[in-house]
């Protein structure tokens, strides 16, 4: 039986930390200062910082940091592609036997990485760090809950949609995930397609002094990607609603004809008729938009637009270093 445990201090282990950076010039040094001692406990390590089209001096700060920390690798994207795309770009460059993904704002404490490693040593392929509390606003938490509800309904995982960007992933899983070629990236969906051997561990989630760059619009975008890319249920719901509407309309038509032929009652209710027409017309337009969303994504995938474009990869440490 193979022993695939990750062991602290083993010279054979190389661990990779992958962090997407967006306007994170103020956070990078503090982040790396806390990641470095954690990495040292596992032997060889690298810190892959993916600059996702930052508008501040993030790249310049990372280059200066590399002079003191050769373990830092800069992956600079040509523009802003989004958090999941940037993380995918970092995963494609990771050389570690184990890869840790986390956010730049330190709401995922590096000191909790050991908890993820202990959990993955139990035999899991992927382990998520699940926060013990949520430091965000009520509205942000509600949108996050809705996203988790969608994940639970669409993706069949042991965690029931309780995902996080704080992950420990084995290298073979990463090798499979980076091969998915679609124009709309949702990493946790790709992971769910790759393996069902997924675990979770509760971690501390203190409120960070740095502001999160994850906006409400980005949460909505990920929700749409999850709903449309990994399920045909919206189309099935549209079909069911269409059949129900047709059946109700047929029953009403029979009722009106019977009333007219046998009871001589005139057809009345123009106001209600207009309301019904507007409701059904609005539903038809919405469903056409839904179908258009699916067709548009087919077109985008056919065009093979890149998920990210790398402007520069800068490593201070040679690729064969140990």
N, C-alpha and C positions, 0 to 999 in steps of 0.2 A: 504494500500500500504506500503510495507516494505521500510524503509529508510536505504540504504546501504552505506551512505556517510562515508568517513574517516574524522574524526574530530580531529584537533590538541588538545592536552592536555587531551583527554579522557582517563580515567583509564582503560576502557575496551579495548582499542586498544593496540595491540602489533605489531610493525612493524619490519620486518626482512630485513636487508641489506645483499645481497649475492654477494660476490666478488671473482672471480677466481684469484688465485695468481700464477704467474710463474716467478721465479727469481726476486721477488719484495721486497727483504729485505730492500732496500733503501726507498721504497715507503710506506710500511705498516703503520708506525707510523704517517706519515703525513696524510695518508688516514683516519685512525681511529680518529685522532685528529679533523678532519673536519666533520666526520660522527656523532661523539658523540653529539655535541650540536644540530644537526638536529634531531637526534633520541629523545633527551630529550623533544623537543617540541611536540612530538606525544605521550608522556607517556612512557610505557615500550617498550623496543626495544632490538634487538640483532644484532650483526655484525658477519656474518658467512664468514670466510675466508677459501677458499678451496685451499689448496696447491696442485698444479697440477704437482707434481714431480719436484719441483724446484731443481736446482743444487747449489744454494747459501744457505745462512743461513736463509731463509724465515721462516722456522718452528721454529727455535730457537728464532728469533725476535718476532714471534707471541706469543710464550709461555711466554716470558718476559713481553710482553704487557698485557697478561691476568692477571698478578699479580696486575696491576694497573687498568685494565678495565675488570671487570668480565662479562661484556656484550659480550665480544669477544668469539666466538666459533671457534675452529680450526678443520677443516676436512682435514686430510692428506691422499692423494691418494697414492697408491703404486708405481705409475709411471706417466709419462705424458700421459694423455688421450686426451687433447685438450680442448679449451675454452668452447665449448658448452657442452661437457661431464662433465667438472668440474662444470659448472653452474648448470647442472641438478643434480649433487650430492649435491650441496648446497641447491637447491630448495627442495630436498627430506628431508632435515633436518630442513627446515624453519618452525617456529611455529607461525609466524605473520599472522594477518588478511590481511595484505597487505605486499607484498614482492617487494623490489626494487633490481634490478640487475644493476650493473655498473662495469666499468673497473677499474683496479688497478692504472692506470697511471694518474688519476685525470683530464683527458680530459672530463670527465663527472663531472662537479662541484657538490659536495654534496649540495651546497646551492640552486641548481636548483630543488631539489627533491620536494620542496613545490609546484612548478609549475605543476609537474606531478600529485601530490595529488589533487590539485585544479581541474585539468582536469578530473581525474577519479571520482571526486565527482559529475560530470555532468551525471554520470550513465554508464560510460564505464567499461568494464571488464579488459581491458589492455590499457595502455597508453605508447607510445614511446616518448622519448625525442629526438627531431630531431635537429641536430646542425645548428646554424645560419651561420656557415662557416666551411670550411674544412681545418684543419691545416696540412694535409699530403702532400706528394709530388704529382706531376702531375700524375705520373704513378700509384701510389697507388689510387688516386682519380678515375682514369679511370677504374681500375679493380673493384673498389667499385661501380661505375656507371653501369658496365656490370652486376654485381651481382644483383643490384636493378632492372635492366631491365629484367633479368631472373625471379626474384621474381614477377614482375608485370605481366609477361606473364603466369606464372605457378600458382601462388597463388592468389585467388580472395579475396582481402582485400580492405577496404576503403582507406588504405594508398598507394595502388598501388605499393607495394614492397619497400616503403621507410622505412626500418626497422633500428633499432639501438639496441645495447646491453644495452642501458640505458632505462630500462623499469620499469613500475609500474604494478604489476599483482595481481589480487585478489586471495585469498587463494584457492577458489574452482577451479579456472583455473589451478593453480599449481598442485592441487590434481589430476586433469585429465592428465596433461602433463607428470607427472612423471610415469604414468602407461604405456606410450607408450614403447613398447619393440622391438626396432630395433637396428641393429648394427651400423647404421650411423645416427648420431644425427644432426638435424638442428632445433633448438628450435623455431624459428619463424614460420617454417612450422607446427610444432606441435600446436603452439598457433593458427595458422590460421585454422587448422582442428577443434580446440576446440570451438572457438568463432569467430563470425564476428563483434562483438561489440567492435571494436578497434579504438582508437583515437591517435592523435599525438599532440604534443605541441613543439613549437620552443624554444630552450634553448641556452644559451651562451656556446660556446665551445672553451675556450682559449687554446692556445698552452701550453702544459705541459712541465715542466723542466725535466720530466722523459721520457725515451725512451719507445715507445710502443713495446710490445713483439709480436704483431700480424704481421706475415710475409706475403709476397706475396704468398708463397706456401700454407699457411693456407687459404687465400682468395680463391685460386683456388680449394682447397679441398672442401670448403663450397659450391662453385658454382657447383661442380660435384654432391655433395650430394643433393643439391636442384634440379638439373636437372634430376637425375636418380631416387631419392627416391620419388619424389612427382609428377612425370609426365611420361607418355609413349609417349610423343611427339617425342623424338629422334627416337624411333622405327617406329613411323608413318611416319616421314620424310624419314627414310631409305627405307621404303616400297614404298613411292611415287617416290623417286629417282630411285629405282629399276624398277618400272613399266614404268617410262619415258624412262629409258635407253633401256629397252626391246622394247618399241614401236619404238624408234628412230632406233634401230638395225634392226627391222623388215622392216621398211620403206626403209632403205638403202639396205637391202638384196633384196627386190622387185625391187628397182631401178637398181641394178647391174644385176639381172637376165634379166630384160626387155632389158637393153642395150646390153647384150650379145646375146640374142635370136633374137631380131628384128633389131639391128643395127650392130651387129658383133664387138662391141668395146671390146677390151681385158680389164680385170680387172687390174687397175693400182693403184699406191699410197701406196706402202709398208711402206713408212715413216709415212704417216698419219695413216695407220692401226696399226703400232707399238705404236704410240702415244695414239690412242684410247684404245688399249689393256692395256697399262700401266695405263691410267687414270681410266678406269673401274676396272682394277685389284686392284689398290690402294683403290678405293672406296669400293670394296667388302671386302678387308682386314679391312678397317676402320669400316665398318658396322658389320663385324664379331666381332671385338674388342668391339663395343658397345653392341652387344648381349651378349658377354662374361661378360661384366661389370654387366649387369642385372642378369645373371645367377650366377655370383660370389657373388653378394649381397644376392641372394636367399640362396645360400649355407651358407654364414656367418650368416644370420638370423636363418637358421635351426640349426646351431651349438650353438645358444644361448650364444654367447660370451658376457660377462658382459660389460656394457657401461662404468663402472668404478669399481675400487676395492678400498675400504677404508681401510687404514692401522690403522688409529686412529681417534676417535672423542673425542675432549677434550673440556669440558665445565667447566668453573669455577663457573658458576651460576647454581644451581639446576634446573632441567627441569620444576619444578612446581612453580618456583619463579615468582613473579609478580612485 
